[in-house]
């Protein structure tokens, strides 16, 4: 198949799927190499961005997905009458950062790093789809392991965990706040808006719920 045919077929599959599809599956269906699928995806991505289109093609590790352009998120929300989910609190961002950088982790590990019970916050992040269960740790009690999800990659506007900011020194409060702010800056960028300059996350979270 020519690259244009591969790109068109890939676009059709992703549009019909409405969710992330493994590139290997598309390659198998089209009878081409996975590398050709990723090359076709790059062509589509460049076409969408350079053409000022309202859709984007994103890569989530080894999967591909079509999504709306982040700069039109407000228009989409108004048109579909969807309520925007509340911003994550400092506590939720802290837990999310721990999972992102040290995954897979148990809730007990998260508790030990934060020094407080994180059961509710872990539940909130799981419900929002940002983290997910990743099996059980083979120790007595077999606690659940948690990892970040495809929703996390999509929300942070990254294709792979290697694109996360370099881990600050977690041994100080300043390091934790710096990590929280970097995570929020990525999320704000993904949503097409500027990060809130009104102080640190810890300062802004005084009135926010977990």
C-alpha positions in Angstrom: 0.0 0.0 0.0 1.1 3.6 -0.7 1.6 5.9 2.2 -1.5 7.9 1.3 -3.6 4.8 1.3 -2.2 3.7 4.7 -2.9 7.2 6.1 -6.5 7.2 4.8 -7.2 3.7 6.1 -5.7 4.5 9.5 -7.7 7.7 9.7 -10.9 5.8 8.9 -10.2 3.1 11.5 -9.4 5.6 14.2 -12.5 7.7 13.4 -14.8 4.7 13.5 -13.2 3.3 16.7 -13.6 6.5 18.7 -10.9 5.3 21.1 -7.2 4.5 21.1 -6.3 1.6 18.8 -3.0 -0.3 18.9 -0.9 0.5 15.9 0.0 -3.2 15.7 -3.7 -4.1 15.2 -4.0 -1.5 12.3 -0.8 -2.9 10.8 -2.1 -6.4 10.9 -5.4 -5.4 9.3 -3.7 -3.5 6.5 -0.9 -6.0 6.0 1.9 -3.5 6.5 4.7 -2.9 9.1 4.0 -1.1 12.4 6.6 1.5 11.4 4.6 2.3 8.3 1.5 3.0 10.5 3.5 5.4 12.7 4.8 7.1 9.6 1.3 7.5 8.2 0.2 8.8 11.6 2.9 11.4 11.6 1.7 12.5 8.2 -1.8 12.8 9.4 -0.7 14.7 12.6 1.2 17.2 10.6 -1.7 17.7 8.1 -4.1 18.4 11.0 -1.9 20.8 12.7 -0.6 22.7 9.7 -4.0 22.9 8.1 -5.6 24.5 11.2 -8.0 21.6 11.6 -10.2 21.0 14.6 -9.0 17.4 15.2 -5.7 16.0 16.3 -4.0 12.6 16.1 -2.2 11.6 19.3 0.0 8.7 20.2 -0.5 7.0 23.5 2.6 4.8 23.9 1.9 2.2 21.1 -1.7 3.3 20.4 -3.2 6.0 18.2 -6.3 8.0 18.7 -8.2 10.9 17.0 -9.3 13.7 19.3 -10.5 17.3 19.2 -8.0 20.1 19.1 -7.5 21.4 22.7 -7.9 25.0 21.8 -11.6 24.3 21.0 -12.4 22.7 24.3 -14.6 25.6 25.5 -16.6 25.6 22.3 -17.1 21.8 22.5 -18.2 22.0 26.1 -20.7 24.7 25.3 -22.0 22.9 22.2 -22.4 19.6 23.9 -23.6 21.2 27.2 -21.0 19.3 29.1 -19.9 20.4 32.6 -16.1 20.7 32.8 -14.8 18.4 35.5 -13.4 20.3 38.6 -9.7 21.0 38.7 -7.7 18.5 40.6 -6.8 19.6 44.1 -3.2 19.8 45.4 -3.7 16.4 47.2 -4.9 14.8 44.0 -2.1 16.2 42.0 0.4 15.0 44.6 -1.0 11.4 44.5 -1.1 11.5 40.7 2.5 12.6 40.6 3.6 9.8 43.0 1.8 7.2 40.8 3.2 8.7 37.6 6.8 8.7 38.7 7.0 5.5 40.8 4.4 3.2 39.2 3.2 0.7 39.8 2.6 1.5 43.4 0.3 0.4 46.2 -1.9 2.7 48.2 0.3 1.9 51.3 3.3 3.2 49.4 1.4 6.4 48.5 0.4 6.8 52.1 4.0 6.4 53.3 5.3 9.1 50.8 2.5 11.6 51.7 2.3 10.8 55.4 -1.5 10.8 55.3 -4.3 8.3 54.3 -4.9 8.6 50.5 -7.8 6.2 50.1 -10.3 8.8 49.1 -7.9 10.6 46.7 -6.9 7.3 45.0 -10.6 6.6 44.6 -11.2 10.0 43.0 -8.3 9.6 40.5 -9.5 6.1 39.7 -13.1 7.4 39.1 -11.7 10.2 36.9 -9.8 7.5 34.9 -6.4 9.1 35.5 -5.1 6.0 37.3 -6.1 2.3 37.1 -5.5 -1.0 38.8 -2.4 -2.9 37.5 -2.7 -6.2 39.2 -1.8 -7.3 42.7 1.5 -7.2 44.6 2.6 -10.7 45.5 2.9 -10.2 49.3 0.5 -11.1 52.1 -2.8 -9.4 51.6 -2.0 -8.9 47.9 -2.6 -5.1 47.8 -3.7 -3.5 44.5 -1.0 -1.9 42.3 -1.9 1.4 40.6 -0.5 3.0 37.4 -1.4 5.9 35.2 -3.8 5.3 32.4 -4.2 6.3 28.7 -6.5 9.1 30.0 -3.5 10.4 32.0 -1.3 10.5 28.9 -4.1 12.2 26.9 -4.8 14.7 29.7 -1.1 15.6 30.0 -0.8 15.9 26.2 2.1 13.4 26.1 2.7 10.2 24.2 4.9 8.4 26.7 5.8 8.7 30.4 9.4 9.6 29.4 8.1 13.0 28.4 7.2 13.9 32.0 9.3 16.7 33.5 12.4 15.6 35.3 11.7 14.5 38.9 12.5 17.3 41.4 14.0 16.6 44.8 11.1 14.9 46.6 12.9 15.2 50.0 11.8 18.8 50.5 8.4 20.6 50.5 9.7 22.8 47.7 10.4 19.8 45.6 6.9 18.4 46.0 5.4 21.8 45.2 7.6 22.1 42.1 6.5 18.7 41.0 2.8 19.6 41.5 3.2 22.8 39.6 4.9 21.0 36.7 2.1 18.5 36.5 -0.5 21.2 36.5 1.4 23.2 33.9 1.3 20.2 31.6 -2.4 19.7 32.2 -3.2 23.4 31.6 -1.2 23.3 28.4 -3.2 20.2 27.3 -6.4 22.1 27.9 -5.2 25.0 25.9 -5.0 27.6 28.7 -2.4 29.3 30.8 -1.4 28.0 34.2 -2.9 29.9 37.1 -0.1 32.2 38.3 -1.9 32.9 41.6 0.6 31.3 44.0 1.7 27.7 44.5 -0.7 24.7 44.4 -0.4 24.3 48.1 -1.5 28.0 48.7 -4.3 27.7 46.2 -5.7 24.5 47.5 -6.7 25.8 50.9 -10.3 26.1 49.7 -10.3 23.2 47.3 -11.7 19.7 48.1 -9.7 16.6 47.6 
